[in-house]
């Protein structure tokens, strides 16, 4: 971070920053099944860290090891520099918000939030103040005397959050916290979560399979697959510079073209179809001539036009499908040789949609900076 | 037009009534009517006749007959129950045995139900089967089997002596201990099943949440598992307590003459003394003893339900 530049929150780029959580070679096996495979990962204070992946990728196991419900088969987990192995869940400065919320049905909203405080060494006189503070934070004051079954799903979610935050943990774990909410409420709650995370200054680790949710809330995302971390980076980095075809495909919409690379000034030319001009791309990768590779192209990076434009890459294709989304349209275009390519166009003009229709021959173009070269 | 809707309305109402009527008829025919008969016998006098009590209602005498009939009814059997200390001692002893046996059954049944609910899901049907399995054999035979186990030369004594734990046979049969063993054994499934049902549908993450919030294992059991199992515990206790209070077979087979229980007194009055009126009075009091706690409990539940709203 230099002089006048606005201070950016990026402790992961600062070699002096001390991580709150360190995973060191952590492996977890259940019988023959390896749920988490030799993971090294640092999570820094005040981060909103997302573990993203399909079900069965090991993200929940990773989180349950942080909470203390599972113990690593191999490796160590450090919290604030101290090994967590010998610390049982009830003694960890870590609280969890469960996917099912796990609210105690026999206790009122107030007593649910006070539950953890009563088990702590907080003096009785201070508990009431703290609970009231938490109720205010999640705007549930009027519902303090209700039982969990007497409030709505969104309210229950907020009680669970307040209960987990009440003990002011160093680390808050959120297991698919918004999965049970409908879409509209989920969007509102995402912003509320970020707001609360900022207000309380707590480190959040969220487990989710929803890439949009991870992109919205997280400061960094770890994409997991089969117990391994594929990429750990900020949302823009993951989106613009995915390090594998899997990550590119998992985050957002993308077209992956298979081909062979050949060195070219500033990068590579990718040969992708018989009799077609190669696609040029800038890349920091070093590939040998003729090496098999993927080219990942985001649909919004591709320009659509009816006349041949001037650009680094220009291909002609036939419109097979149009998905009209209001603010933009997605075109599914068949290139010569059968390769499909997705392209998006903002509907800035009123009649934009009518210009191009099914079966039209159109030109697709993009610059050599807009695609991402991935080795196979 | 309006007539027609009125007709269909009336038909619908009739149908609803018919539906509600069925369970009421059942209760009336199989519970209320027998109870009234027993109640009537309990306020009659013993007689050497068939049936062995008087008066009987003679409707051929008309109003006068009814008046004579009602005039002869009195509560002297109930007064008699208070004069002979055998009866209140039998009630008290039955209550004590029923309470102790219920607590013992709970102490044995809860851990079993808890273990079943926490067992791997594929085992649960088998475990449930094992709990229910004894019902496939006659209750009487199973109680007789306990005589063979508990008697002086029984298997238990032989086993303990073979192990060298004891030198001379323990006297278990014909003592209250044998009655408790018999009751706990017989009524255990009635305790286990309702508790298992409540524990089984409990979300495991509740226990994890309790631990996550600072509870030790014991605290999370006390603060979460137990309160949530409460309905099952109460149901199980009633299912054991009520039949135990009037239990006859177990104390008469295993308890010998040392165990005083109202079920045995009832039997003796009916079949030894052939004093139906006193026996009926004993039965009516027993019924009141059972109904009272049930009604109180239901009141309490209703009040709690309203407070929750």
Interface residues (C-beta under 8 A of the other chain):
Chain A: X67 X68 X69 X88 X89 X90 X91 X94 X95 X96 X98 X99 X100 X102 X103 X104 X105 X106 X115 X116 X119 X120 X147 X150 X163 X164 X167
Chain B: X203 X205 X206 X208 X209 X210 X211 X212 X213 X214 X215 X216 X219 X223 X224 X227 X228 X230 X308 X309
